[in-house]
């Protein structure tokens, strides 16, 4: 069975020294398990491919590590997006059957972001874009960013919406009052990243993005960032009379959003997602190098679903969505 993974991260050495400094600092902290992360992020060669071979992963769709370029000033974001996309393009050229790419985009300059998305897709064969959460506290429901969404729909490529740290005011209001280390983890992988991403998706829906761009597809990871669990509640409370949308919220979540496993190997949460959105909306991912490829594969193989459904999740949905 072919295995395609979609939330797999990389970084250029230059990005790690600039926007990604926090990643290097985290790796240097003796209290974290992330010491090997920077080296694994920049490796887009034989060692990564060997790890893929050992775990049985056929194809990784790669995206720039969070926080990406979204929090940089405009000029730096434009330059960094292009530099990292070129770094990834060279790797794809070297391993065309093993790597694909989601483009990094400088959303702070939508015109430049559109050009970069078109260049990445048309010139380098990238299969979509990766956006790391809010763009300096603005979200994709803001029509300032809609030219990029229009371009993605026109190109027929999805946008992977990856978590980022909530805005500073949210961190202060919701997550402060604990030790700095606990606040950091709680506001990021312990809770805040995922709720922040779910809120972003809800804003996209309520802002009318999918009514304006009905063919646009968004991908979210981590078993849906809590969205499948809340779908029926939102249908009941956020009804079309209130939202003024063309469809109930749940229909957008089932028809304009895909969900990946992202190395969250939790069977009960997976079953909830499966029951809420259906097998045709779920795709496999490992969250490498933060998650284990071999453990993720074992999780997929051990699920209590049919072999045909495993194949849909493992590769068929990704092949159809991204024309792989």
N, C-alpha and C positions, 0 to 999 in steps of 0.2 A: 504494500500500500504506500503510495507516494505521500510524503509529509512535507507540507509547506507551512512555514511559520512567518508571522506578520508583525510581531512586536519585538523586534530584535535590533539591538542598538550598536552604534558605532560612533567614533569621534575621530576627527583629524588631530594630529599633534598640536597644530596651531590653535584649534578650538579649545583644547584642554588647557592651554596656557592663557586663554582669554576668558571667554564666556563660561568655560567649564572648569574654572579654577576650583570651585566648590567640590567638584568630583574628585580632583586630586587631593584636596585637603581632607575629604572624607576617607579616602583610601589610606592616608597617612595616619589617621587616628587609630591607635592600638586597640580601642574598645569596639571597633567595627569589624565585620567579616569581609570588608570590601578591598583588601589590599591588592588584589590582582586585577581589579576592575579597569583602571586606566590602560594597562597593557593589553587587556582583552578587547577594549573598545577600539583601539587604533589598529589592531591586527585584522586585516582583511585579506589574509593570505593563507599559507599552507596550514598554519596551526589551527585557525578557526575551521577550515575545511576538514581537517583531521578530526576535530571534535564533532563536527556535523556527521562525518562518516561513522564515528564510533557510536553515535546515538541514533543513526538511521534517519537523519534529517536531510531531505533532498534539496530544498531551496529555502533560503532566508530572504525575506523582504526587509531591507535594512532602513533604519531611520536614525537621524541625529539624536544623540542622547539628550535628555532633558537637562537644563531648561531651554535647549535649542538656541535660537536667535531672537525669540519673541520679546525678551526683556532688554535687548540692546538698543542704543540710540539708532536712528534711522540709517545713517551712513554706514555704521559698523555692522548693522544687521544685514544690509545689502551685500557688503563685501564678504561677511562670514558665511552667509547662505550660499553664495556662489562658490566660495573656496571649498566648503564641505561637500557640496554637490559634485564638484570636480573630483575630489578625493574619492567619493563613492563611485562615480562614473568609471574611474580608472580600475577600480576593483571589479566592477561588473564586466568590464571589457576583458579583464584577465580571467574571470570565472563566470562566463555568461550563463551557464546552466545551474550555477549554485547560488548566485546572488541576484537580487532585484533591488529596486530602490524607491523610497518615498522621498520626495524633494523637501528640503528645508526652504522656507520662504520668509522674506522680510515683509511681514504683513503691515508693518508701520508705513510702508510705501506700497499701496495696493497696485499701482501701475507697474512698478518694478517686480512685484510678486507675481503678477500675471505673466510678464515676460519670462521670468525665471521658470515658472511652472510650464509654460509652453516649450521653452528650451529644453528643460529636463525630460519632458515627455517625448517631444518630437525628435530631439537630437540624440538623447541618451537612452531612450526607452524606459524611463522611470514609469511606475505604474500608479502614481498618485502623489499626494503630499502628506506630510506629517506636521501637525500644528500642536505645539505644547501649551495648551490651555489659553488663558487670557493673554492679551497683548497689551502689556502695561495697564492692566485693569479695565480693558475694554474687551467685549465678547463678540462672537461672530454674528449675533443678532443685530449688531450695529451696522447700518447700511454702508458705512465707510468701507467695510471689508467685502461687500457683496460683489464687486468686480472679480475678486478671486474665486468666489463660489460659483459665479456665472461661468468663469473660465473652466473650472473643474467639471461642471456639468457639460459644457460644450465639448470638452476633451473626452468625456466619458470615463473619468478617473475618480476614485474615492479620496476622501480626506480622513486620515487617521487622527483622531483627537486624543492626544496623550495628556496625562495629568501634569500639572505644575503646582507650585506652592500657591495657596490662596493669597489674595491681596493683603497687604500689611495690616489694614484695619480689621480684616476678618481674623487674621492670626491673633491680633491683640485682643479682640473681643471674645473669641471662642477658645483659644488654645493657650493663652498666657496664664500665669499664676502657678506654674510648676517649675521644675528645674529646667534650665535651658535645653538640656539634652532631651528631656521628656517632651517639652513643647515642640522641639524640632521634629521628633518622630511622630507625635500625635498629629501635628499639622501637615505632615507629609505622608509617608507610607502607612502609618497607623490608622489614619482616618481622613485627614483633610484633603489629600490629593484626590481621593475617589469621590467624595461628596462634591468637591469643587468641579470635577469633570461632569458629574451627573447634573449639577445645576447648570453648567454650560450647555449641555444637550437640551435641557428643558427650555432654556432661554432661546436657543436656536429654533426650537419648535414653536414656542409662543410668539417669537418675533416674526413668524410668517416666512421663514427661510424656505421651507419645503413647499409652501403654497406658491412661492415665487419661482423656485427651482425644483420642480417635482421629481426630476430624475436624479438629483444629487444624492449621493450616498456617503454617509458618515460611518466610520468604524470606531468603536470604543472597546477597550480591553477590560481585563480583570473581572471577567464574568458579568460584564455589563455595568460596573460601577454602581450597583444597587438599583439601577433603573428597572430591570425586569420585575423585581420584588414589588416595586411601587406602581407598576403600570395600571393595575385595576383600580387602585385608590385614585390615581390621577384621572382616569377615565370618569370616575364617579363625581369628582369635585371640580375638575377643570373641564367642564363640558363645553361644547361648541357655542352655546348661547353666551357663555362668559368670555371665551377666548376669541370668538369671531373667526375661528379657523374653519377650513373646509371639512376637516375630519376630526374625529376624537384623537386625543394625544396618543393613545395606544396604537392607533393605526400608523402614525408616523414612526413610532418605536419599532413596529414590525415590518414596515415597508421602506423606510429610509435610513435605517440604522442596522449595522452588522455588529456582532459581538465576538470577542476573542477570549480564549482561556487565559492567555498571558502568564502561564506558569502558576496560576491559582488552581492547584490540584485538589479542590474541595468538592467531593461528590454531591453532597446535599445541595450546595449552592448551584452547582451545575444543573442538577435535576430541576431546580426551580426555574433557572433560565430557559432550559429546554421546554418546559411546560408552558412558559409564558410567550416565548418568541418563535419557537419551532426550530427544527434542525436546519432549515434552509437559511437561517440567519446567524449561524454559529461557525466560527473558524478557529483553527488551532494556532496556538502561539506558546512560546516558552519564556519570553522576557529575558533572553540572553543579553549580557552575561550575568544578570542578577538572578535569573532562574536557571534551573538545571534542564538541559535538553533531554537527558535520559530519563529523569523523573517525570517530565511532562509526557514523554512518549508512553511510559508505563501507565500513567494516569489515563491517557486516551485509550490504550489497549484494555484497561481494566473496567471501563465504563459498562454499565448494564444496558447497552443499547445494541442494535443489530450491527452486523458488519457493514451493511450498506450505509447506515447512518454514520458510522465511524468514517467511512470513505468520504461522505459528503462534507463532514467537518474537517477531515485531514487535508483534503486537497480540492474537492470538486467545487465548493463554494468560492474559494479563492481563484481558481481557474476561470470560473464563469465571470466573477466580478471584475477581475483584472486582466482577463483575456490572456492568461498565461499558457 
